[in-house]
């Protein structure tokens, strides 16, 4: 069985680490994996996306539109931009907190992300919407959004491993001083 995943957002949100943790967990389980990142203007808040493929019989990390089993959107507009890649019945996990693009800031535009979230829920009725900012505040660090998103994505049931397996990979990959904080973020689930 193959899984096609697309992770998208803007620079500085932890997309590359998220991709590496998924790939590392797959390799640890002897699941073939291929990945490709496009980081572009990442350091300036530009688009970042990562294609991941897990399973047998792959020849390229990229996949065509209409074939992603899961899109993890760290920013609403970036999730909408990548939505054509989602296959019918695929899952979307998206952070509801928008990040205004530099071009919109320069033009004085009012981007709130609401229209993007409406579009997503209209086209993917069972999309998982997470208020990443609120979750980060609850956990106590603005730097754990990627772990919150990754934990939610694993709980969707699309990926062939558990949050605990991702946590093991995180402990092998990330400096020890960040283990406890990242573990709390991976296991975060909004209550109420």
N, C-alpha and C positions, 0 to 999 in steps of 0.2 A: 504494500500500500504506500502511496506517495502523499505527502502533504506539501502544499505550496503556501508560503506565508509571505506577506508584505508588511514591513514595518515602516512607518513614515512619520515625519514631523519636521522640526527645524533644528538647526545646529544648537548644541548644548543641552539637549534633552536626554541624552544617554541612549540613543538609538543604536549606535555601533556596539556598545557594550551589551545591550539587550540581544542583538543578533549573535554576538560571540557566546553569550550564555546558552542560547538555544542550540547553537551549533556544537558547543562543547558538551552539552548534555546528550545530544544525539550521538556524538562520537563515543562518549563514555558507555553508551548503551549499544554500541556497534551498529547504529543506524547510519547508513550512508547519508551524507549531507553536503550540499553545495551552497555557497552564498556569494552575493555580490552587492557591494554598497556603492551608492552614488552620493557623494558628500558635497559636491559643488561649493557653494558659498557658506558652508556650515558655520564657520567662525563668525559670520556676520548675520546669523539668524536665517540663513537661506535653507532651502529644501534639502532634506536628507531622507533617503529611502534605502531600504535593504531588502533584497529578494533572498529568500531561503527556500531550499527544496530538501525534503527529507524522504528517504525511501530508495528502493531499488530502481535501476534502469534509467538514471538521469544522465544526460550528456552535456547539460548547460545549466548554470544557476538561474538564468532568466526564464520566465514563462510568459505565455501570451495572455492577453486580456481575456477575462471570463474564466480564469482557472485558479484563482487564489481561494484556498479554503478558509483563510483567516487574514484579515487586515487589522493590524494594531496601529491606530492613529493617535499619535501624541498631540496632534493639533487638528481641530475640526476641518479647516480648509484643506489641509494636506490629505486628510482622510477622504474628503469629497473628490479631490484631484485624482486619487488612486482608485476610487470606487469602480471604474470600468474593469479593473483587474479581478474583482470579486466574482466568483462563480455563483450561479443560482443556488440558493440554499447555504451560501457561505456565511461566515460569522464576522462581525466587526466589533472591536473593542475600541472606544474612542474617549479621549480626555476632553471634557467639555470646556476647558479653559482655553480661549483663543490667544494667539500671539499675533499682534498686528504686524504685518509685513512692513519692512522699511519703506517700500514704495507707497503704501497706504498712509503711513505716517507723514511722508513728505508731501503728499497731496492733501492732507488734512481730512482724510476719509474717516468714517465712523464704522469700524469693523468690530462687531461684538461676537461673532461666531454663531448667533442664534439662527440665522438663515441657513448656515451650513449644517447645524444640528437638525433643523427641521427637514432639510433635504435628506440627510442620512436616515432619519427615522421613517421618513416616507418610503424610501427605497429599501431599507433593511429594518423591518418592523421589530425584530428582536435584537437590535443592536444594543450592546452593553455601553451605557454612558456613565463615565466616572468623572466626578469633580476632582481632578488631580490636585488642584491648589488646596482644597479643603482637606484632602487626604494627607498631603504633605504637612500641612499645619498640625493635623491631629497626631501624626507620627513624630513631628518635631524637626523636620529638615526639608528644605526645598530641593534637595539633591537626590531624592529617592523616587521621583516620578516613574523612572524606568522600571524599578522593581515593583511598584504598585501596578503598573500596566501589565508587566510580565506575569505577575501572580494572577491577575484577573483573566488574562488570555489563556493561561494554563487551565484555569477552572472552567473555561468554556467547553473543554472536552475535545478539542480539535487536535491538540498536540499529543503525541504518544508517550507522555511522561507526566509525572506529578510535580507539584510545587516543591516537595521535599527533594526530588532529584535535581531540580533547578537550584535549590538552596545548596546542595552538595557541590555543584559546579561553581556557584558563586563563592563558596568558601575556598575552593582551590584557585580561584582567579583573582579575587579582590583582596586588598590588604586586610589583615586581621582586625585592625581598628575599626573597620566599617562593617564587620560581620553582623553584629547585633542589630544595628540600625537597618541594614538591608534585609535581614530576616524578618523583622517586624513589617517592613514594607511589602515583602513577598506574600506574607500571610494576611495582609490587610484586607478586610471585607467591611464595607459600609454596613453599619448596624442601623436598624430602624427604618 
